[in-house]
Amino acid sequence: MDKFVTGYCPTLEEEYSIKITYLNASTLQNQSFIKDTFKCEHSIHTGCSMPHCPIYKSAPDDL
């Protein structure tokens, strides 16, 4: 499952959205998803000086 998350990007100095992929971690009793990778269009085209994206870090670890 993909989810867009918005937060403050210190590199761009503005609000920005990234797409986070959550992996299905469901069991027979519970449906859940865990945070996996993310895609940042800014980083793809220009690179990013942030070693760890604060928007990604602020997203929930599971859904």
C-alpha positions as CSV (number, residue, x, y, z in Angstrom):
1,M,0.0,0.0,0.0
2,D,1.3,3.5,-0.8
3,K,0.5,6.5,1.3
4,F,1.4,10.1,0.8
5,V,2.7,11.9,3.9
6,T,3.3,15.6,4.1
7,G,5.6,17.4,6.4
8,Y,8.3,20.1,6.7
9,C,11.3,19.5,4.5
10,P,14.4,21.4,5.8
11,T,16.2,21.0,2.4
12,L,13.3,22.8,0.5
13,E,12.4,24.9,3.6
14,E,8.7,24.2,2.9
15,E,5.9,21.6,3.3
16,Y,6.4,18.7,1.0
17,S,4.8,15.3,0.3
18,I,6.6,12.0,-0.2
19,K,5.1,8.6,-1.1
20,I,5.8,5.9,1.5
21,T,5.3,2.2,0.7
22,Y,3.8,0.1,3.5
23,L,4.2,-3.7,3.3
24,N,1.3,-6.0,4.2
25,A,2.0,-7.6,7.5
26,S,-1.5,-8.9,8.1
27,T,-2.3,-12.1,10.0
28,L,-5.4,-14.2,10.2
29,Q,-6.5,-12.1,13.2
30,N,-5.3,-8.6,12.3
31,Q,-4.8,-6.5,9.3
32,S,-1.7,-4.3,9.4
33,F,1.0,-2.7,7.2
34,I,4.5,-1.8,8.2
35,K,6.6,1.1,6.8
36,D,9.1,0.2,4.1
37,T,10.6,2.5,1.5
38,F,9.8,6.0,0.3
39,K,10.0,8.0,-2.9
40,C,10.8,11.7,-2.9
41,E,10.6,13.4,-6.3
42,H,12.9,16.2,-5.2
43,S,15.6,13.7,-4.2
44,I,15.2,11.8,-7.5
45,H,15.8,14.9,-9.7
46,T,18.2,17.0,-7.6
47,G,19.6,14.9,-4.8
48,C,19.1,15.5,-1.2
49,S,21.5,16.6,1.5
50,M,19.5,15.0,4.3
51,P,20.9,11.6,5.2
52,H,17.5,10.7,6.9
53,C,14.3,12.2,5.6
54,P,12.4,13.9,8.6
55,I,9.1,13.4,6.7
56,Y,9.7,9.7,6.4
57,K,10.9,9.5,10.1
58,S,7.7,11.2,11.2
59,A,5.3,8.8,9.4
60,P,3.8,6.0,11.5
61,D,5.7,2.8,11.5
62,D,2.6,0.7,11.0
63,L,-1.0,1.2,9.9
